[in-house]
Amino acid sequence: MTPWGGGAKPLADSPGAAPFSRGLRRVLPGAIVSCLVLLAAACTPGFFRITLVEGRAVGAVLDVLLNGAPVVIVSAGMCLVIASGAIDLSVGSVMALAGVTGATIASRLGVGGPWPLVASLICGLLCGVISGALVARLRLPAVVATLVTMVACRGGAQAITSGLNRPFPDQLSGWLANGSVGVLPVPVLISIAVVLAMWLFVRRWPLGLAVQTLGESRDAARRAGVPVRGLAVAIFGIAGVCSALAGVLVCADIQTADPNSTGLGIELDAILAVVIGGGSLRGGRAAVLGAALGALLMQTATVLLDIWGVAPGLILATKAVVAVLGAWALGCDSSSVAEGGHA
């Protein structure tokens, strides 16, 4: 049993499953990854070439890293949630609400310095804590709880701005989104720092290790003295902060907070990144580095489809198909996600 409900062992892991089928399901994600990298190199001449322009590194690879930084950050938070056996559908809406919050502090109240960023991160934390409380305290399924917060956060962002875009003229947030340290863009460095911090959390800190125990067995986690409900709330809170940080980077990059489209559809990218990176939708496995790689691969796929002139709607449809293939390849039990949510 997973701690959030569900827990039937998938057919791919059962003793009677055909060895060839199991092997195919394990190899397929790696094959998809390899194909994407090869296609990127074939379709974009000099894809791996990096040059220096005015002291800053420029190249197609760095463009993928730069544009994929928000997805990497969101995927790092999603990795923790999925490792605990739950799922978070609200990350895109939290990005929008956090971006609108920072933009409102900066443009309407005229407050600068670190405060727009701090207000955005606190907003993301509160949204995540509310989702975690709905799951851990009210015992709602994670899908239902985060669907509620997804609608509420998106609606809150639209209500604050009356559905209109809001300027985001904050200097610090703008530097975080467009600045550079040495030759590397700041968003890339931020995403690396987030992934490294999350990896150290799940591999070195006892509570981080307990996240995976929570995903394996709620009862085992309780017997080990893990504060199950408090940890569940903390996990969603961390995911909320990651989403808020990504929202600030996206909105400050264009100096505009869009309550309607910011973060739209990023849930699919983050979930698929975790699955491709070796995570399990049944929980118990926090592959943070793999999730970051999966996020970059999703960004590479988006760039390729855009180069080929594929319409944005078809790009989303293609990602959905890849998500199904990735989940099937890893033998994930969908019932654990659909029924999950009890702490």
N, C-alpha and C positions, 0 to 999 in steps of 0.2 A: 504493500500500500504506500502510495506517495502521501506526503503530509497534507496535500490540498485536495485529496479525493482521487478516484481513479487508481490505477496501479496494476492493471492486467499486463502481463508480459507480452510484448509484441510477438507476432508469429515468426518474424525473422530471427528472434533469439530462442525460439523453442527448439527442443532436441530434434523434432521431426522435420525441421526446415531443411530444404535442399542446400548442400554446401555451395553449389554454384550460385544459387539465388542470394545466399548470404554474402558471398564474395562480390557479386555484382553490386549489391547495395552498398558495400563498403568502398568499392572502387569508384562508383559513379561521381560522388562529389569531387574527388581529386581529378577525374577526367574533365569535369566541367571547368574546374579551375585552370587546368592546363590549356584547354581550348580557348578560354577567354584571353589568357596571356599571349598565346600564339596569334590569335586574331588581332589583338591590339598591336602587336609588332608588325603584322602583315598589312593592316589597313592604315597605319599611321607611320609614314617614313620618318625615321629618326625618333621613334617613340621613346627610346631609352636614352636619347642624347640630352645632356644637361649643359647649359652654357651660363655664363655670368653676364648680366646686363645691369650696369650701374651698381655693381657690388651685390646684386641679388641673383640667386640661382633661378633659372627659368628653363622650363622644359615640359613636355607632355606628362611625364611621370609626376613631376611636382604639381602640375595642374590637377591631376587625379588625387594626389595627396591633399592638396589645398581644398578642393571642392568636396572631398570625401571626409574631411575632418569632422564636420557635425555628425555625419552618420557613424563614424568611428566612436565618437563620444557617447552618442545615444546607445549604440550597440554594447558598449562597455557596461552601462547601467542595465540594459536589457538582459545581458548575460547573467547578472546576479539574480534578477527576478526569475528567469527561466531555470537557473540552477536550483532555485528553491522549490521548483515544481509549479510555479504560477506563470502568469503572462501579463503584460502591461500594454493595453491598446491606447493609452492616453498620452503617450510621449509626444506625439505631434501637436496635440492641442496644448499641452503644457509648454512646449516651445513657443507657440503663438501667444499664450497668456503672459509668459515671462518676458517675451520681447516687447509686448504692449506695455507691460508694467514699467520696464526700464525706459521706454520711449516717453511714457507719460511723466515719469519723474524728471527726465532730462528736458523735455520740450515744454510741458505745461507748467511744471513747478520751478523750472530753471535751476535745478540742483545738479551740480556736476561732480567731478571727482569720482570716487569709487562707489557713490551711493546708487546710481542707476543699476550698476552691476550687482551690488549687494542686494538691492530690492528684488531684482530678477531672480537671483539664486534663492532668496528666502521664499519667494512666490513658488518656485519649483519645488522647494523642500516641503512647503505646506500642502501643495497638491499631491505630492507623493505620499506624505503622511496620511492624508485623508483616504487615498486609495488603500494604503496598508491597513488603516483602521477599519475600513469597510470589509476587507478580507479577513483580518485577524480577529477583530472584535465582534463585528456583526455576522461573521461567518458567511458572507456572500461569496459565490464563486468568483474567482479572479477575473474571468472574462466579463461578468456582469458588472462587478465593481468598477473596473477600469473603463468599461463602456459608459458608465454613468459619469465618471470624471472626465472622460473624453468629450462628451457632449457639454458638460457644465463648463469646462475650461474654454472650449471653443466659443460657446455662447457668451461667457464672461468677457473674453477678449473682444468680441464683436460689440457687446453692450458698452464697454468702456469707450470705444472709439466710434460708436454708432455705425459700425460696419465699414468705416473709412480708414485708409492708411494714415499712420501717424509718423511724423519725422522723428528720427533718432539721432540727434546731433551731439552725442556724447563723445568726448575726445578719447577717454580711456578705452571705452568699448570699441571705438573706431580703430584704435591702435591694435587692440587684441584681434580684430577681424582682418585688418589690412597691413599691419606693421610687419617688421622683420627683425630678427636678431642675427646679426652676421649676414649670412647668405640665405638663411632659412626663414620661411614665413612663420609668423607667430602662431596661427591656427594649427599648423602642423606640429609645432613644439608642444602646444597645449594638448593636442590629441595624444601625443606620445606620453606626456606626463600623466594624463588621465589613465591611459591603458596600463602604464607601469605601476601607478598607485593602486589600481584595481587588482592587478596581478599580485602585487605584494600583499594586498588585503586578503585575497582568497588563498594564498599559498603560505603566508608567514604569520598572520594574525589569527589567534584562536577563533574569534567570532567569524572570520572569513572562512575558515575551515568548517565551522558549524553550518554555514550556508549550504554546503554540499551534503552534510549529514541531514539537514532539514529536508532536502530534496529526496534523499533516499528513504528516510523513515522518520516520521514525526515522533513516534514512540521512542525510538532509539535516541533521538535528539533530546527528548525530555528526560530520559533516564540518565543521560550524560550531563544533565544540569543546564542545558541550553534554554535560555528564555525565549521559547518558541514564538509567542505572540509579539513580544517586543522586537525580536530579530526580524520578523516579517514586516513590521511597520518600518524598521530601519532600512530594510532592503528597498522598499518602495520609495522611501525618502531619498536614498542615494540615487536611485534611478530618476527621481524628479529633479534633483540638482543637476545631474548630467544633461537632462533634457533642457533645463533652463539655460545652462551654459551654451549648449548648441544653439538655442533660440537667440541668445544674445549675439553670437557670432554671425548667424544668418542675417539678422535684422540690422546689426551695426555695419555689416559689409556693404549694404546698399543704403544705409542711413535712413531706413524706413521700416516700420513695423507693420506688417500686413496681417490683420487678424483673420483673414479668410484663407490664405494660401500658405502661410508659414508652417512648415512641418507637415504639410498635407501628404499623406502616404508614406511617411518615413517609418511608420510601424512595420510595414512589410519589409523594408530594407533591413531594419534592425533585427527582426525575427529571423529572416533568411540568413543574415550574416552570422548569427549565433548558430543556426543549424548547420550551415556550410562549414563553419569553423570547428565543428566537432561537438557542439552542445547537444543536449538531449531535451526534447520537449517534456519528457517525463521527470526531469530534474535530476539532481545528484551529480552534475558534471559542469564545472565552471571553466570553460576553455576561453579565457579572456583574450589571450594572444590570437587564438584561432578566430574569435569573433571579430577582432580588429582586421585581420586579414580578409575575412569574409566581407566586411564592410567595404574595404578597398576594392575587392573583386566586383562587388555590386556597382560601385562607382565606375569601374572600368567598363562593365557591361553597359551602363547608362551612356558613357561616352561613345562606345562603339555603335550602339543603336542610334544615337544622335548623328554620328558621322554618316551612317547609312541612310539618314533622312527618314527614320521611322517616326511616326506621329507620337506625341506624348502619351496619348491614351493607349496605343499599342505597346509602348514601352512598359507601362504599368501591367498590361495584360501578360506580356512576356515574363515579367518578374513573378507574376502570380503562378505561371506555369512552372517556372524554375523552382519556386517555393514548394510546390507540390512534389516535384521530382526530388528535391533535396530532403524533404521530410520523409518521403517514401524510402529513399536510399538509406537513411539512417535508421529505418524501422521504428519511427516514433509512434507512440500510442496517442492518437488524437483524443481519445476519451479522457485522458488525464488532464488535458488542457480544457476541454469543454466542461468537465465536471469539477475542475480544480477550484480551490478557493477556501478551504477550511484550515485554520491554524490551531 
